């Protein structure tokens, strides 16, 4: 009989891998003081992920004995929109790197609103105008951040 493992274990392992990646990135920061917060966040993520793994192992053992709730199943169909969200964020990151903030944000927001079945172009354009206008005023004009 195949042993079933609670999906919290898989999520915990993936989060530890992500935290280790963040730790590696923090080690590349040359100013020691600037790397304190990223390292602290990474250590906290590792701790919380380890607790999640321990809880998932406990749930797996209880389910194997028949005393706990049955293990939830995870399939691609249920995870599709979550995975598409991550893919969209990654594509936004790539567009941000190559096109710049404002063009990438226009493409991302329009695409997201169309995926969420917003078909009224007046609403889409108004949302873009308010969002980009507020970001421009706050970050470019007030805080002098180079987004252009």
C-alpha positions as CSV (number, residue, x, y, z in Angstrom):
1,X,0.0,0.0,0.0
2,X,1.3,3.4,-1.0
3,X,1.9,5.8,1.9
4,X,0.1,9.0,1.7
5,X,1.6,12.2,2.9
6,X,-0.3,15.3,3.9
7,X,0.2,18.2,1.4
8,X,1.5,20.4,4.3
9,X,4.7,18.4,4.2
10,X,5.3,19.2,0.5
11,X,4.4,22.9,1.0
12,X,6.8,23.0,4.0
13,X,9.7,21.5,2.0
14,X,9.1,24.0,-0.9
15,X,9.0,26.9,1.6
16,X,12.3,25.8,3.2
17,X,13.9,25.7,-0.3
18,X,12.6,29.2,-1.0
19,X,14.0,30.4,2.4
20,X,17.3,28.9,1.5
21,X,17.2,30.7,-1.8
22,X,16.5,34.0,0.1
23,X,19.4,33.3,2.5
24,X,21.7,32.8,-0.5
25,X,20.5,36.1,-1.9
26,X,21.0,37.8,1.5
27,X,24.6,36.5,1.5
28,X,25.2,38.5,-1.7
29,X,24.4,41.8,0.0
30,X,27.8,43.4,0.7
31,X,26.7,45.7,3.4
32,X,26.3,43.5,6.5
33,X,23.6,45.7,8.2
34,X,21.5,45.6,5.1
35,X,21.3,41.8,5.1
36,X,20.0,41.5,8.7
37,X,16.3,41.8,7.8
38,X,16.4,39.4,4.8
39,X,18.3,36.9,6.9
40,X,15.8,37.3,9.8
41,X,12.9,36.8,7.5
42,X,14.5,33.7,6.0
43,X,15.2,32.1,9.4
44,X,11.6,32.8,10.4
45,X,10.4,31.2,7.2
46,X,12.5,28.1,7.9
47,X,11.2,27.9,11.4
48,X,7.5,28.2,10.4
49,X,8.1,25.7,7.5
50,X,9.6,23.2,9.9
51,X,6.5,23.5,12.1
52,X,4.3,23.1,9.1
53,X,6.2,19.9,8.1
54,X,5.9,18.5,11.7
55,X,2.2,19.2,11.7
56,X,1.8,17.6,8.3
57,X,3.7,14.5,9.4
58,X,1.5,14.3,12.4
59,X,-1.6,14.5,10.2
60,X,-0.2,11.9,7.9
61,X,0.4,9.5,10.8
62,X,-3.0,10.1,12.2
63,X,-4.6,9.4,8.9
64,X,-2.6,6.3,8.4
65,X,-3.9,4.9,11.8
66,X,-7.4,5.9,10.8
67,X,-7.8,8.2,13.8
68,X,-7.6,11.6,12.0
69,X,-9.3,13.3,9.2
70,X,-8.8,11.7,5.8
71,X,-5.9,13.3,3.9
72,X,-7.0,16.0,1.4
73,X,-6.1,15.2,-2.1
74,X,-4.4,17.7,-4.3
75,X,-4.7,17.5,-8.1
76,X,-3.7,19.8,-10.9
77,X,-7.3,20.8,-11.7
78,X,-7.8,22.2,-8.2
79,X,-4.4,23.9,-8.2
80,X,-4.6,25.4,-11.7
81,X,-5.5,29.0,-10.8
82,X,-3.0,29.1,-8.0
83,X,-0.3,27.9,-10.4
84,X,-1.5,30.4,-13.1
85,X,-1.3,33.2,-10.5
86,X,2.4,32.3,-9.8
87,X,3.1,32.1,-13.5
88,X,1.5,35.5,-14.0
89,X,3.6,37.0,-11.3
90,X,6.7,35.5,-12.8
91,X,5.8,36.9,-16.2
92,X,5.2,40.3,-14.6
93,X,8.6,40.1,-13.1
94,X,10.2,39.3,-16.5
95,X,8.2,42.1,-18.2
96,X,9.2,44.5,-15.3
97,X,12.9,43.7,-15.9
98,X,12.8,44.1,-19.7
99,X,10.0,46.7,-20.4
100,X,10.0,48.7,-17.2
101,X,7.5,49.3,-14.5
102,X,4.7,51.2,-16.2
103,X,4.4,49.1,-19.5
104,X,4.6,45.8,-17.5
105,X,2.0,47.0,-15.1
106,X,-0.4,48.0,-17.9
107,X,-0.1,44.6,-19.5
108,X,-0.3,42.8,-16.2
109,X,-3.4,44.7,-14.9
110,X,-5.3,44.4,-18.2
111,X,-4.5,40.7,-18.5
112,X,-5.5,40.1,-14.9
113,X,-8.8,41.9,-15.3
114,X,-9.6,40.1,-18.5
115,X,-8.8,36.8,-16.8
116,X,-11.2,37.8,-14.0
117,X,-13.8,38.3,-16.7
118,X,-13.9,42.1,-16.5
119,X,-15.0,43.1,-20.0
120,X,-16.0,46.7,-19.5
121,X,-13.1,48.7,-21.0
122,X,-14.2,51.8,-19.2
123,X,-13.7,50.1,-15.9
124,X,-10.3,48.7,-17.0
125,X,-9.1,52.0,-18.2
126,X,-10.3,53.9,-15.1
127,X,-8.6,51.3,-12.9
128,X,-5.4,51.7,-14.8
129,X,-5.5,55.5,-14.7
130,X,-6.2,55.6,-11.0
131,X,-3.6,52.9,-10.2
132,X,-0.8,54.2,-12.4
133,X,-1.6,57.8,-11.4
134,X,-1.4,57.1,-7.7
135,X,1.8,55.1,-8.1
136,X,3.4,57.8,-10.2
137,X,2.5,60.6,-7.8
138,X,3.6,58.7,-4.6
139,X,6.7,57.0,-5.9
140,X,8.0,59.2,-8.7
141,X,7.0,62.6,-7.5
142,X,7.0,62.3,-3.7
143,X,9.6,59.7,-3.0
144,X,11.8,60.3,-6.1
145,X,11.9,56.6,-7.1
146,X,13.1,55.9,-10.6
147,X,10.3,53.8,-12.1
148,X,10.6,55.3,-15.6
